[in-house]
Amino acid sequence: MANVFRSRIDLSLADADLQVALDGNAEKRIAGRRQAFASVLDYQERRQQAHAVRADVVANLDRYLEQFIQHVEENGFIVHWAVDGAQAVQIILEIIEQNQARLMAKSKTMVSEEINLNHLLEAAGLRVVETDLGEFIVQIRGEKPSHIITPAVHLRRGQVGQTFHEKLGVPLTDSIPEMTAVARKTLREVFLSADIGLSGVNFGVVETGTVCVMTNEGNGRMVTTIPPVHIALMGMERLVPTLDDLALMMSLLPRSATGQKMTVYASLLNSPRQADDSDGPRQRHLVLVDNGRSKLRSSPLSEILYCIRCGACLNACPIFREIGGHAYVDEKGIGATYTGPMGSILSPALFGQAEFGQLARASSLCGACKEACPVDIDLPKLLLRVRAGGMKIETQRTPAQVPGTLNLGLRLYTWVAKSPWRYNTAQKMMGILCRVIAPSSAWIKLPAVTGWGYSKDFPRPALRSFRERWAFAKNQEKQEAARVREHSEPDQDLPPAATRPLDSIVERVTRFEAEISALDGKFTCCKRLELAEKIWILLNELKVTKILAWNAGNLPVGLVACLKEKGFKVVHEPDPLAEAGLTGALAGVAETGTLVLPGGSGRPLTASLLPAVHIAVLRAEDILPDMVSALKLTEVRQSPATVLISGPSRTADIEMTLTLGVHGPREVHVFCLVD
């Protein structure tokens, strides 16, 4: 490893605050992921299916791109193709110039980090503001993101409070809700006045030309809904063939990334604003970026293009959990855009083996990253390929080229390894020898002989071998399983209720209520004649005076008129002063507690976004069992934009502490009509 990289590692290990922050992130992310996947009994099957989908896309990328571009353009997007980062920046600058833009609101996009977009746009005179809370924090600190999901993972609350005090002029505080409120107030002004909104793209759906943007805070919805111009920046490999495939990815990405069954918001963008739509941008641009992906696709590292950017491998990696993202630098000390196991492959693949090839050395090859990957990428194999030369296909050495000492050692090892008895005996003898050499030391360092101890530690051998410990553990599991079977009732082998098929409306309503309640949403069943009164009572409790609502024709008959009679001011155009938003719902998804809200005429999507409180009316018969069923609805495919909402807006970007009401509503109330 280059000396600069080693120096950064040493600095990270010596930073006590960083160590606490990284430990907190890893522990909570791993626990959340484990809990989120507990109800997915077919996880391995989904994982293999997702791997097959991504493999198919990468293998047939030219064909899928052609079809996707055709459908996106038919939908009304303006599509641009960028061979490299410089061309992508130039395209965006031209869009800015055409629209005489001065302020850009950005949601999180790793491709923009990859092409150094912010710096180049600012140099051209544009004000660029990151609106994801973590990205906003690192931007005003002048830093790069430390993690692809949690950009400010390296910071503790006191550091964030000090940053806000110095950069924003607010009183010094370490209260996370207060800091989040400061960011909400500051960024709300940016959303409402931005000339252009720029987002990344999680997935592009080939069959429909749909652009999918997933976010928790609501900033992704803000930048794709409020500014008059929206630019979507997309790595060209981020495709799925069908909406069924999108549903599959949605079942894996949020669970792996943040431990959620579903992100709070998933925006399905089909077209710009139509003539009679209530809101939405009048232009939507899609910038497809190659930037080395075509070359990578035909290399031995092509499997890394399957990556869906969940960050699970970073959280699982014992190296990343000790050094953090800012330690991953090139030989000149320039930080890598992509870090951790996936970044140690993607960075050298896209930006140069000579510059970033050493990152792959910072790996224990323990396999935790492969186990955590939701699309089953063989990351250890790819890390070894980077070590062996990365993009180049290494030619095998002939015996004559192998040094004599190495040849002798390999022959000896081959002889030992061919016999289980010889191999096990050699392991035990080596363990005894090492413990004799270092009887009182926790570590053995051999820098003078091998260079190993210069940057790695060799642990003392355990008293029992892995095979012995594994056999003992399996025996304990068998004994425990036998005891459970002995005392189990016959029906205890049934899957838990949360994983059984939802055959009836009653089952779907019950499951939806459980899921939305777990997401801090409020759920109320009522009859149609009770609806207006119950909403009136709630609005009075919340001291609401102005409501941003869907048009009367898209809500239960008489509801809007009744609220007006009660003295509430009801508006139907985006209004940042409205305290509550009132919408219907096309459908609900029982397995995740998700509302499906289409945009379009008389249905402003801002009603579920701008106000602090969102009230949604959902019919019981419209609650569907799963996301696959929801995405098959015709309006999802035909609406200019559809948003999938799973609870109130939320973030955990500061010390992994959950905070509600970041940019979207802090409360979501669902009134379910059960007539």
ABEGO torsion letter per residue (X at the ends): XBAAAAAAAAAAAABAAAAAAAAAAAAAAAAAAAAAAAABAAAAAAAAAAAAAAAAAAAAAAAAAAAAAAAAAAAGBBBBBBABAAAAAAAAAAAAAAAGBABBBBBBBAAAAAAGAAAAAAAAGBBBBBABAAAAAAAAAGBBBABAABAAAABBAAAAAAAAAAAAGBBBBABAAAAAAAAAAAAAAAAAABABBBBBBABBBAAAGBBBBBBAAGAAAAAAAABABBBBBBBAABBBABAAAAAAAAAAAAAAAAGBABBABBBBBABBBBAABABEBABBBBBBBAGGAAAAAABAAAAAAABAGAGAAAAABAAAAAAEAAABBBAAGBBBABBEAAAAAAAAAAAEAAAAAAAAABBAGAGAAAAABAAGBBAAAAAAAAAAGEABBBBBBBAAABBAAAAAAAAAAAAAAABAAAAAAAAAAAAAAAAAABAABABBBBAAAAGAAAABBBBBBBABBAAAAAAAAAAAAAAAAAAAAAABBAAAABBBAAABBBABAAAAAAAAAAAAAAAGBBBBBBBAAAAAAAAAAAAAAAGBABBBBBBAAABBBGAAAAAAAAGBBBBABBBAABABBBBBBABBBAAAGBBBBBBEBGBBAAAAAABABBBBBBBAAABBABAAAAAABAAAAABABBBBBBEBBBBAABGGBBBBGBABBABBBBBBBAX
